């Protein structure tokens, strides 16, 4: 029974979303488990998605004046401890190196959980005068955080990311860069990943350890849970003071720089899976699909069929195209193409060739259409744009229909326990209320959105006057 659909091996998302997710990452061959607990091997199909994310983000960074650098992966303990909030925030998840070869190290080195302290140490010597500013650096690298609970892409002990670290002469410039990079992330999520996001600021409780302000893009997954999908932090001059990063300004006075940092990770691949995937497997937006078109020859042993398939591949050289010429049955190939999330499938057999046409199938909607072979290039180009746009629209509709308003704790509990999604509710600004909501419903404040609304005058929790409208949710 080689024809049994691969998809029967996927647990349905309605039955068990977590198991569905694991099934998809394994069956679509995005990752493999390793002998290192909590660390994954990213397979070619998974890494190809990361390369497309990296390439397109990097182009955007360069257009925004960012330069790439590389810093060491080890941070001396004394350096990590220079900024109090920062070290306290990261201490529980740091991995330490204590030996170099056979020698015990005089000072422990941590494997970077993030590189603020190293960049600060570097900037301290690299920045002397206002002429050296701004510094707008980024690095693509790996980081290690010793997480207790891990899940492929969403939370692993080692993950890949980019971290931008910038230094500026003024507070205004730093804030401007912080928001600029958040907007880049939001635009990238929507235009490239087809994932709609909420832009906003994190509360004091949820902000980055050592930052003055943390801004975030929050996405809603198919199961109604939130996923923090990118963050941008304004550090003010706190790190500069801790590390002594000073410069001589135009007025000949010594001043501290103002810094920012911002990052997105391989977690974005997890977001792609959970926002767009279905019970047949992955559904990838064309812009990050390693294979955009798969050509499946029908009755490929018949004369001329494979030749035609390869001829079509050559004609579609503007796209990432594969011909599936394996000896499996067409039905099996269809299921595999669906599992891998390939946006468009082209079916071509002897009868099609004779009639000068082929059949196109859309992965996102399952819709099939006939296409004259003469029109193939134009039709595929048009489909790529349509699919990209429709996928964003579909995800946006899903988010809107799973965004609720709560005026009191009872309403909030009802929504969070029975209809998962984003909950918009007013907040007085006190951490006690935030803690209470977390305690009662296992939900956290996701962000205070830039687009504020007044849903009521009182805090959802304590009934005192409200200061901010906040998005709340259960999160990954």
N, C-alpha and C positions, 0 to 999 in steps of 0.2 A: 504493500500500500504506500508506495513512494509519493502518491498524489495527495495523501491526506494533508489538508491545508496546514501550513506552519502555524497559522493563527490559532489553531486549537490548543497550541501550547501556551498561549497567553491567557492568564487569568483576566476575566473581564473587569474593567475599572469600576463598574457599579458594585461588583461583589467584594473586591479588596483592592483599593487604589494603590496601596504600598506594594502589594505583590505584583500588580499590573506593571508598576514602574520598574521593579527589579526584572521582571520577565522581559520587558522591552529592551532595557539596556544590555541584557545578556543575549537575547535572540537576534537583535539588530547588530550584534557584535560591536558595540561601542566600547565595552570594557571587558577586562578579565580580572578575576580575583587573583591576589598574589599571596606569597608566604608572609608578607609584612602586614600585620593586622591594621586594618583601617586605611590601607593604601591600595589604590587600584592601578592596573595596567590599562592605559588608554590605547585601544586597538586602532588600526588604520581608519576605520569608518568613523570612529569618535574623534580621532585626532584631526582628520580632514575638516570636520566642522570647526574645530578650534582654530585651525589655520585660516579658514575663511573669515572667522570672527576677528582674529588677530590682524589679518591683512587689511580689512576694511576699517577697523578701528584705528589702526596705525596711520592709515592715510588721512583720516580725520584729524588725528593728533598733530601730524606734521603740518597740515593746513592751518592748525590753530597755534603754530609756533612752538610746538613741543620737540625737544631733542631727546634721543634715546641714549642711555648710558648703562653701565652695569656695575653693581656694587657687590662686595663679598657676601657670602651666605652666612658667615659667622659674625656674631656680635659679642664683644667682651662684656662680661657681667657688669663691670663698672659703668660702661656706656649705657646699658639698658636701664640702669638705676638712676640716671641723671634726672629724668622727669618723673616725679612721684606718681601721679595719676596713671601715667602711661605704663609704668612697670607693674603697678597694682592690677591694671586692667588685663595685662597679658600673662602675668606670673603663673596662673593655674594651667595654662596650656603651652608652656614653653618646653622644648626638648633641649637637654644640655649635653655638651661634649666635655668630658672630663679627662680623657687621655688623648695624647698625640703619639701614635705608635706605642712604645712601651712606657713612655714618660707620662707621669701624672702632670697635668697642666697646672701652672701656678695660679692661673685665673681661668675659671670656667668660661666656656664660650657657648652662647645659645645659638641654635639654628634659627635663622630669622623667622619670626611670626609676622613681621612687617618691618619696614626699613627706615622709619623716621629717624631713629637715633644715629644710624650710620650716615644718612644724608646730612643730618645736622653736624656731625663730626667733620664731614667732608666740606660742607659749606663754610664752617668756621674758618677754614684755611683758604678757601677758594674765593671768598667775598671780602674785599677790603674797602671798596669805594662804591659810590652810587653808579659809577660807570660799569660795574660788574653785574648790575641788576637790570631787569629781573633774570632769575635763573629758572628756566622752565624745563625740568628734566623728567624723564619717565624711564622705568625699566620693565622689561618683560622677563619674568623669572618664576621660580617656585617658592613657596613658603610652607612652613610646617607649624601646625597647631594641634596639640595633643588632645583631640576631641574624644569624649567618652562614647557617644553614639555616632556611628558613621553611616553614610548612605552615598552610593556612587554619584559623583558630580555635586551633590547638594552639600555634603559635609564629608570631607576626607582629610586624613591627617596631613597629607601633603597635597597641595593643589597648585595649579598654574594661574597666574594672573598678570596684570600690569599694575604698577603703582607709580603714580605721578607724584613728584615732590617739587614744589616751587618755592622760591624766595623772592619777596618783593620789598620795595622801598616804603610803601604806604599800606595802611589798613584797607583803604578803599580798593586798591589794586588787588590785594589778596582776596577780598570778598568777591570782587568782579570775576577773578579767575575761578574761584570755587563754584560760583553759579554757572559760569561759562561751561565748565567741564560737566557739571550735572546736566545741563541742557544738551551737551553732546551725547551723553549716555542715553538720555530720554529719546532723542531723535534717532539714535542708532537702534535702540530697542524697538521703536515703532516702525521705522523705515526698512530696517534690515532683518530683524528677528520677527517682525509682525506681532510684537507683544506690546499692548497698550500699558502705560505706566502712570502712576500718580506721583507727581513731584512734590516734595515737601521737606520740612525740617524735622529732625528727630527731637524728642523731648530730652531734657537734661539727663534723665535716667537711662535713655537708650543711646545717647551720643557716644562718639569714639573717645576712648580713654586718653585725655590730654588735650582734646579739641575744645575750641571756644564754641563752635557750632558745627553740627553734622547735617548734611542734606542727603536725601535719599531718593531713589526711584523704587516704588513698590509695585509689584505685579501680582495678579490674582491667578492662582493655578486652577485647573479644571475641577479639583475637589473642594474649592472654596477656601483653601489656605493661602496665606500671603507669602510672598518670597521677596526679601530685600535683594534687589538685582544690581545695585551699584550705589556707591556712596562717594560723597565729596566733602572734605573737611576743611574748615577754616581754623587754623591754629592760633591766629593772632600772633603775638610775640612771645607766647609762653615758652615754647621750645627754644626760641632764640635766646631768651634770658637764661634758661637752664644750661644751655650749651655755649653761651657767650658769642653768638653770631652777630657781630657788629660791623657797621660800615660808616665811612665818613661821607656825610651828605653834602649837597651843593653849598650849604651854609657853613661847611667845615665843622659841623658838630657830629659826634659819634652817636649813631642810632642803632636800634635793634631792627632786624628784618622782620617781616610778617610772612608767615608760611601757609601753604595749603598742601593737602595730599588727597588723592582720589584713586579709586580702583574698581575694576570688575574682574571676575574670575571665571574659571571653567564651570562654575555653578550656572552660568547662562545656558549651558547645554542641558542641564536639568530643567531649567525654565522652558526651553524649547519643547522638550519631551512632554512636560506636564501641562503646557498651555494648549499645544496643538495636537498631541497624540490621540489615537482612538483605539478601539479594540482590535484593529488589524495591525497596530504597531505605530511606528513613527510617522509623522506628517511634517515634512520640512519645507519652510518657505524657500522659494527658488534661490534667493540671494545667499543662503548658507547651505544649500544642498550640494554635497560633494559631487553627486551625479544628478543633473537636472532632468535628463531625458534618458529613458531606457528603451531600446528598440528590441522587441521580441518577435523573432521570426516564427511564423506558424508553418508547420510542415516543412521544417528547415532542410530536410534531406532532399526535397524536390529541387530540381535544377533551377538555378537562378535566384532562389529565395534568399540565401545567405549573401550572395553578391549584392542583391538589391538592398538588403539591410545595411551592409557596409557602405554602399553608395549614399544612402540616406545619412549615415553617420558623417561622412565627409562633407555632405551639403550643410550639415548642422554644426560646422566647426566653431561657430560663435558661442556654442553652449557646451556644457560639460556632459558628454554623451557616452553611453556604453551600449554595446550590443550583447545581449545574453545569448551566446551560441552554445551553452552547455547542453548536455544530452538529457536534461530534465524535461518533463512535459510542460506545455504552455501554462496549464493551470497552476503548476508549482511555481513557475517563473513569475506569474502574476502575483501570487501570494508573497513571494520573496521581495518583489519590487515594492509591494505595499508595506511590508514589514520594515523595509529600509527607508520608507518615506519619500521615495523618488517622485517629484512633482508631476511629471508627465510620462505616460507609457505609450509607445507607438507599437501597434500590432500590424504586421504585414505578412500576408500569405499569398499563395499562387493566384487565388481569385481576385485579391486586392490589386495585385500587380497588373493583371489582365485589365481590370477596370480603371487602372491609373489612380487608385486612391489608397488610403490606409485608415486605420481606426485610432483615434487618440483617446486616452482615458486620463481624467484628472484624479490625482490622489486625494485632493482635499474634499471634493464633493462626490467622487465616484462616477461622475457624469462621463458618458462616452459620446464622441462625435466623429462623424466621417470627415475626412479631409482629402481634397484632391492633392496628389503628389506634387503638382506644380506649385501649390500654395503653401507647402510645408513650412518653409523658413518663416514666412510672414505669420502663419498661424501659431507656430511655437513661440515666436517673440511676443505675440499678443497674449497668448495664454500665460506666459511667465509673469507679465505685468498684472494680468487679471487675478491670478492665483495669489500673488504677493499681496495685492490690495484686499481681496476677499478674505484672506486669512486674518489680516489685521482687523477687518470689520467684524468678522465672526467672533474673534477674541474680545473685541470691545463690547459687542452685544452681550456676551456671556458675563463679562464683568459688570455691566450695567444692571443686568437682571439678577446679579448676586451682590448688589450693594444696597444696604438697608439703613434705615434711620432709627435710632433708639433715643427715647426721651428720658427713660428711667432704667434702673437696674433690672427690673422685671423684664422689660422689653428686650434689654440687652442679652439677658440670660436665655430668653426664648429663641432669639435669633442665633446666637452663638452655639446653642446646643441642638437646635433643630434644622436650621437652614444655613449651613456654613457660607461665609462670604465676608466682604468688608462691611463693617458697621461704622456709620458716621454718627458721632455723638459729641455733644459739647462737654468741655472740661474746664475746671476752675484753675488748673495749673499746679495743683498740689500733688506731690509724689504719693501721698497716702492713698489718694483715690486711684492712682495708677496701680499701686501695689494691690489694692483691694480687688480691682477688676482682674488682675492677673491671678490672684489667689482664688477668687470665686469661679472664674470662667476659663482659666488657662489661656487668656488672650492678652496681647500686648498692644501698646500704642504703636502703630506702624509709622505714621507721620502726621505733622500739622501741615496740611496741604497749602501750597501757595494760593490756590483758589479757595478762599475762605467763604463759608456760608453761615448765616445765623439760623440755626435750627430751633433754638429756644434760648431763653436768657439764663438758664440755670444748668449747673454741672450734672451730668447724667448720674453721678455717683452720690455726691453729698448735698446737692440742691442749692449750693451757694452760687453767687453770680459766676457765669461762665466767661472765660477769657478767649478760648480757642475752640475751633471745630477740629476734631481729630478723627483720623481713620484708625479703627481698631480691628484686630483679627487674630486668629490662631495662625501661627507661622511655622515655616520650616526652619 
